[in-house]
Amino acid sequence: MKAVICTGYGPPEVLQVRSVPDPRPRRNQVCIRLVATSVTASDCIVRGLKLRGRYRLFMRLAFGWRAPRRGIIGMIASGRIESVGRDVKAFKEGDEVFGMDGFRAGAYAEKVCWPATTQLALKPSNLSFEEAAALPYGGLLASFFMHRLKVGVGRRVLIYGASGAIGTSAVQLAKHLGAEVTGVCSTGNVDLVRSLGAAAVIDYTKEDFTRRGD
Ligand SMILES: NC(=O)c1ccc[n+]([C@@H]2O[C@H](COP(=O)([O-])OP(=O)(O)OC[C@H]3O[C@@H](n4cnc5c(N)ncnc54)[C@H](OP(=O)(O)O)[C@@H]3O)[C@@H](O)[C@H]2O)c1
């Protein structure tokens, strides 16, 4: 198969398309033939080693000294199940799925094998593969923090970065859960954030929200 290999830490040019052996699912894994994936903020941090001081050192130790040792980065898959390991019951060949595996990655490729127990679900039929690929990163991260912070009716929530992948999901989830949402973003995204359900939007290019006092 063709895959995008991360040949070192650096700018996008370190990514190179190469031919690599097809992955084969282990007994508890599914093999997904990708139709779409996403380039996430986390991918860019890993690829570019965009961390400071000792965190860079920790990242090299965790991910690989000269380049990510897994070679293929990318944590979002949207596609069809091509084959399943013999212990897999939750998915079958041909299922349309979407999901995220931030630990194993490998989604900058035509195929990826992940455990069936990873954050993977059947794709709703009213979503395209591209739309489905846009959901897991922001949606799952935002959902985690909504639960952790017990966001709900009667809570006032400020979402900093409300127009980004995580922020757009967070605004919609917080609103859905009954909270009163204030979003922070740049001028060009004010209307977008309001349309997602924010009761108030602060343009960070014009106002510092920390000086508001409410
Ligand atoms: N620690 C972790 O494990 C972890 C995991 C995932 C993500 N993250 C971090 O979470 C952040 C959000 O991720 P994302 O995927 O949602 O990123 P994203 O899609 O790139 O969105 C970035 C957001 O930040 C806003 N922004 C940019 N410059 C700003 C500034 N100077 N002041 C205030 N807001 C500014 C953008 O607003 P405009 O576009 O309107 O300018 C946008 O809403 C990123 O920093 C990412 O690295 C951390």
The ligand as a Gaussian input file, in Angstrom:
#p B3LYP/6-31G(d) Opt

LIG

0 1
 N       -2.359000      18.607000      25.368000
 C       -3.053000      17.804000      24.593000
 O       -3.114000      16.601000      24.796000
 C       -3.772000      18.394000      23.437000
 C       -4.557000      17.558000      22.653000
 C       -5.233000      18.125000      21.592000
 C       -5.129000      19.481000      21.335000
 N       -4.342000      20.248000      22.108000
 C       -4.216000      21.694000      21.850000
 O       -5.511000      22.285000      21.928000
 C       -5.521000      23.438000      21.094000
 C       -6.763000      23.440000      20.214000
 O       -6.682000      22.361000      19.302000
 P       -7.549000      22.397000      17.959000
 O       -7.318000      21.116000      17.253000
 O       -8.932000      22.813000      18.267000
 O       -6.762000      23.564000      17.167000
 P       -7.247000      24.411000      15.912000
 O       -8.308000      23.711000      15.152000
 O       -6.010000      24.833000      15.207000
 O       -7.937000      25.726000      16.578000
 C       -7.139000      26.713000      17.200000
 C       -8.061000      27.696000      17.909000
 O       -7.237000      28.653000      18.595000
 C       -7.665000      29.978000      18.239000
 N       -6.511000      30.872000      18.266000
 C       -5.482000      30.928000      17.394000
 N       -4.630000      31.918000      17.742000
 C       -5.141000      32.483000      18.874000
 C       -4.721000      33.561000      19.717000
 N       -3.599000      34.253000      19.486000
 N       -5.480000      33.861000      20.809000
 C       -6.626000      33.166000      21.082000
 N       -7.081000      32.132000      20.305000
 C       -6.335000      31.809000      19.227000
 C       -8.229000      29.825000      16.843000
 O       -9.117000      30.905000      16.584000
 P       -9.223000      31.565000      15.117000
 O       -9.071000      30.449000      14.112000
 O      -10.578000      32.184000      15.089000
 O       -8.092000      32.532000      15.024000
 C       -8.954000      28.490000      16.967000
 O      -10.217000      28.666000      17.578000
 C       -4.225000      23.416000      20.273000
 O       -3.311000      24.310000      20.875000
 C       -3.748000      21.991000      20.441000
 O       -2.364000      21.868000      20.310000
 C       -3.673000      19.730000      23.177000

